[in-house]
C-alpha cells in the first residue's frame, strides 16, 4: 500500500527484481518478493525485517570517534520532532526495500525523558505515529524490545543489577515496551541481556543474579498474559561484549537456564550470526542446537569479522554460511512467527543514503539465493541419505533398543564379547561432502 504524500528522504525508487543478469546496483538479482516459495510468496516465506536501531539510529560512530553519517531527518533541536521524521524516513525505506517487517528498541524510536513518565509519553506519541504508518504501508512489527543497556543506570545490568531499585525501573520499562509491542501487533518480543552478566566475582553473587533474572522473565510472561499479548518470547544469546561473563552465552547455556527455572515453555531463541561466532560456534551450530530442542524462533541476520573479537554487525554476503544455516532452518520447519531481521549496520565510511539500500539488497539477495540452494539440497536428498546411512545401525536391533532406552550395559557387553567383536571403522567422508556442497553452491 503506498504511503500518503510525505517528504521523500531517499531519492531512490522502489527496488525492483531484475534477475541474476542485472547490472543495476539498485535492483534485486535473487530476491523476487512475488516468486512462489513452497506454497507462499518468497516475501512471505523469508519474512525479512529491518532493524530500526542500526539503520536509523546508527550513524557510524565507534569507540574512537563520533558518527560520520548525516541524515536530513536528523536536523533540528527538538528531539520529538526529529523522532517523528525519522519514523517517516524509516517507513519510506521499508516500503522501497520490499521488507514486510521491522523491529525496534523502545529508546530507538522515542527520546528518553527526564522521568519514566515523560519517556512513556514520548513513546506513546511515536507508537501512535508508527501505528498509522503501519496501516498506510502494510509493514508489520516482527518484534519489539526494550533498551536495558545504554543508560548509565544499567551499568551493572538490569534484571541482574545488585540494586532492587534498578530492577524495578527495568521492570517498568519492559512493562511499557510489552504493551506498545502488543499495540503495534508485534509477532514477538525479544530479551537481549546486553549487560546481564558480570565483570568480576569479587563483587558478584552469581546464583542470586540468575534467580533475579528468572524472576524478571516470569514477571514478563505473567504481564503478557494479563494484557492478552500472544506473541512469541525470544532470548537472544550473546557471549561477551559488553560484559565479560554474560549469562546468555549461547543457545545451549540459554536452554539450561530456561529449564533450570521452568521457563522453557515460554521462550524460543532469536539467534544472531555474529553472536554465534563470538561464542566460538558456527551460525548453523546454534540453529541446530535450538532446533533439536524445538526452541528455534527467529534470526538476527548479520555477520562478524573473523579477524576481530567484537560484534561488528556486518551485512552477510557469505552464501555458503547462510546456505548451511538455511538447510537447518528448513529441516526444522522454518521460523514460524519469527523472521530474518537485518541487525546489521553500515560501515563507518558508507555515508550516502544509497549505501543503506546497497547493504540490504546484498543481504536480502544472499538469503534468497541461499534459500534456493538449500531447497535444492533438501529436495535432492543426497546429504540426508548420507547422514541417515551413517546412523542406520540405530534403526534396528540393539541400536534401536539403545535409542529407546531399553538397552543395558550387561547386554551390550555380552553382544561385544560373543558376537560383535571389534567395530569396523567407517569413513565420515567429509571431503566428499564438502565437494558435494560446492557443487550446489556453484550450480554445477
N, C-alpha and C positions, 0 to 999 in steps of 0.2 A: 504494500500500500504506500503511495507516495506521501511525502511529508507536506504539510502546509507551507505556504510561502514564508520562508525564513532567510536570514543571511546565509550565504554559501561560504563555508570556510575552506573548502577544498576545491580547487579548480581542476577537478578530476571527474570524469563521467563514471557512471555505474560500471563496475568491472565486468566485461563480457567473458564468456568462454569461447576461445578461438581454436583450441586443439593443439596437439603437440608440435605442429609445424609453424605455429605463430611466432613472429619476430617482435610482437608488440609487448613491451615490458609491463604494460598496464592491462594485461589480459591473462586469464587462466589458461593453462595448457593442459591440465589434467583434472581440475575440479570443475565439473559441469553440474551445477546445482540441480538441474532438471533431469539428469540421467537416471535411468532405473537402477536400483540397488537392492536386490533381494526383497522385493515386494513394496518398496517405497522409493522416493527420490534420493539421490545422493545427499542433497541438502538435509533431508530428514534423517538419513542414516548417520551422517557424520556429526550432526549437532554441534557445529563449530560455535565457539563463544569468544568474545573479545574481553580481555581483562582491562577494566577501566583504569586501574591504578598505573599500569606501565604505559598504556597507550595514551592516556590523557592526564596523568599526573607525573609521569616520568619525563623529566626534562634534560636528561643527560648528565646529571650531577654524579660525582663519585667522591670517595673519601679524600681526594686530592684537589678537588676544585668544584665550583658551583656549576649549575646547569649551562648547557650550550645551546639548547633548543628554545626558540622563541615562537610562540603561537599567538595569532591575532586575538583569540578569545581570552587570553590571559591578561590583556591590558586593562588597567583600571585599579583603583584602590579599594573599591567596595567588594569584599570577598564573596558576598552572597550573589551579587550581580555577575561576577566572574564565573562562579559555580554554575549559574543558570545558563550562561552562554556556553560554557564547557560541555554541559549536558547536551545542548543542541548540536554542538560540533560532533560529539560522540555518536549521536544517533544518525547524523548525516553520514558518518563513516560506516557505521554498522550496515546501513542500507546499501551504500555504494560497494562495500566489500562482500555483500551477499552472506552476511553472518546472521543466523536466526536467533542467536542468544548473546547475552552479555553477563558479566559478573562484576561485583563491586565489594569494597570495604565501606563501612559507614562513613569514615572520615575521608575517603576518596571523593565522595560526591558532595559532601556538605562540610563547610568550615566548622571547626571545633570552637565552641563559645567559651566564655569565661566561667560558665557554670554548666552542669549537666543539663539543666532545664533549657538553657539557651542553645546548647548543642542539639537537643531534641527538637527544638523549634526550627532550627536551620535544616535539620534532616527532614522534617515533615514537609518543609517548603520544596526541597529538591525531590523528594519522593513523589509529591503531587505532580511536579513537572515531568519526572520520568514516567509516571503512570500515563500521563497524557501522550507523551511521545511514544510509548509502547503501543497505545491504542491507535495512533496515527500510522505507525510503521509496520506493526505486526511483529516487531522484535520482542523477544521474551527474556525473562530473567532465568538464567540457568541456576545460579545460586548466589546468595549473599553471605556476608560475614562481617565481623567487627575487627577493627584495628586495635588490638590489645598489646601493642609492642612499641609504637612510636613515641607516645607521650612519656615524659620522664617519670610519671607515677608508676609506670610499668617496668622500670629499670631492673627490678628483681622478679619479674613475672607478673601475671595477672591472677589466675586461679591458684598458682603455686607461690604467690607472694607471702612472705612471713607476716605481713600486716593485714589483719582481717578487714581493715577499712578499705584497702586497695581491692581485696577480693570482692567486697560489697559493691564498690564502684564498677568493677568489671562485670559483675552480675547485672547491674542496672543497665550497663551499656549493651550487653548481649540481649537482654530482655527487649530493649528497643529495636535492636538490629533484627531479631527474630520477627518482631511484629511488622516491621516495614518490609522484610523479605516476603512475609505472608501477604501483605497488602499488594505487593507487586506481582504476586502469583509465582514466586520462585519455586523451581522444582527441587531445590535442596538448600542446605545451609552447611557451610564448612567451618571447621575449627582448625586453625593453624596456630599451634602453640609456639609462636616466634620466640618468646622468652620464657617458656615453661621448661625450665631446666636450672642448672646452677654452674657457677664458676669454680667453687671450692667447697669441699665438705667441712672445712674449718668452721663455717657459719651456717651449715645446712642440715636440716633434719629431712633426709630424703624420703623416708617412709611416710612422714606426716604430709609432705608436699604432694605425694602421689595420692594419698587419701583425699586431700583437699581438691585435687584435680578431678577425681572421680565424683566427689560431691557436687562440684560445679556442673559437670556433664549431666548428672542426674537431674539437677535443677532445670537445665535446658530442656531435657526430654519432657519433664513434667510441665514446663510452661508451654511447650509446643502443643501438648495435648489440650491444655487449658484454652488456648486461643484457636484450636482447630487446624493448626499447621500440619499437613500430612506429607510434607516434603521429606526427602532423604537427608539424614545427617551424615556428614563425612568428617573423617580425621585425615589431615594431610601431614604425613610424616616428613621430618627433616632432621638430619643427623647432627648438624652443627651450624654455627653462624646464625644468630649472634652468640648464643650461649655455647659454652664448651661441651657441656653434657646436657642434651635435650632428652626429655622423657619419651618423645615420639620419634625415636631414632630411625626406625624403618618400619615396614609393614609387619614383620614378624614380632618386633617388640610392641607394636601397637595392638596386635591381636592378643598378645599375652596380657597387656594392661587391661584391655576391654574385658577379657574373660576372667581375669582376677577379680574384677569389681562388678561382674554380672551385667555389663553394658553391651555385650556383643550383638544382641538382637536389634539394637537401635542405631548402629553405626556401620558404615562401609568406609572404604578408603578412596580419597582423592590423591592419585599418585602423580608426582611430578618427576619428569625425566631427570632434571638436574639434581634433584634431591636424591634420587636413586644412585646416581654415580658418586655423589658426595659420601654416601653410606658405603661405598665400595661394592655396589651391585650394578647389574645392568638394569635398564628400564624393563626389559622383558621379565627378569627375575622377580621384580617387585609385583608386576602384574600377575605372574604365575602364583606367587605366594598368596596374594589376596584372592585370586580366583579359586585356588584349591580349597579355600575355606568359605566360599560363597560370599566374599566380602569385597569384591571388585565393584567400585562405584563410578568413578569419574577420573579424568586425566587432565593435568595441567601440562599443556603441550609446549615444551621448550627443550633446550639442551644446554650443557655446560661446556666450558673449555677444559679439555682433559689435562692441559698443562697448568691450570690454575686451580687452587684449592678452595674456591669460594663459589657462591651462587651467581653465575654470570647471566643467567636467564636469556639465552640467545634463541633466535628462531631456528627450529630444527629443519635442516635440509638433508639429513642423512637418511636416504631411502632404505638402506639395509637395516638400520636400527629400528626405524618405525615399522618396517615390514614384519620383522620378528615380533615386535610388540603387538601389531595388528593381528597376526596369526593367533596369538594367545588370547587376545580380546574376543576375536570371533569364535574361537573354540569355547570360550566361556559364555557365549550367548550375547555378547555385546555389553554396552554400558547402561542399558535400561534408561533411567531418567537422568543419567549423567551425560557428559559430552566431552569434547576436546576443546578446552579453554586455553587460548593463547596467552599464557602467563609469561610473556616474553617482551623484551624491550629493545628499542633501537640502540645501536652503538653510539657512543658519545659524539663522533663526527657526523652522524647521519641526521642532519638538521633540517632537511627540506620536508614539507608536508607529504610529497610523493613517496618519501622513504618509508612512511608508515604503511602505504599501500604495497610497495615492493616487498616489504618484510612479511606481511600477512599473505600476499599472493604466493610467495615462496613456501611458507608454512602450510597453507591450505593445499597447494599443489602436491607437496611432499606427502601429506597424509592421504590425499585422494589416490595418488599413484600407489602408495603402499597398500591401501585397501584393495586395489585391483590385483596387485601381485599376490597379496595374502589370500585373496579369494581363489586365485588360480592354484596356489599351493594346496589349499584345503580341498578344492574340487578334484585335483589330480590324485591326491591321497598318498603320494609316494612317501612323504615324511611320516604320516600317520601309520602307514603299514609297516614301515621300518621300526618305529617305536613299539608298535603292538607286537611285532615279532620278537623284539628284544626281551619283552616281558612275558612271552607266551607260556613259559614254564609255570606261571602262576595261574593259568587259566583252567587247569585240571589237576587231579591227583593231589599229592601232598602240598603242591604250591597253592592250590585253591584253599586247602584247609588252613594254610598259614594266613592267607588274607582274610579268611572267615573267622580267625581266632580260635580254631579248633585243633591246631597242632600243638604238641608239647615237646620239650627238649628230649625226653627219653625216646619218643617215637622217631624223631629226626636223627638221633644218634644211631638207632638200630638200622635205619634206612642207609645211612652212610657206611656203617660197618659191614652190613650184609649184602647190599645191592648196589648202591650208588658209587661208592669209591671216590676217587679224586675228580673234581669238576674239570671239564674241558674248557679252557679259556676261549672266549669268542670276541672277535674284534668289534669295537664300537664304531668303526668306520667314520670317524669324524671328518677326515679329509674328503672322503667321498661325498658326505652330506654337505660340506661347505661348497664343494664344486657344484652340487645339485642346486643349492641356494643361489649361487652366482648365475646359473642358467636362467632361473626365474627372474632374477633382478635385471639381467640384460635382455630378456625376451628371447633367448636363444632356444 
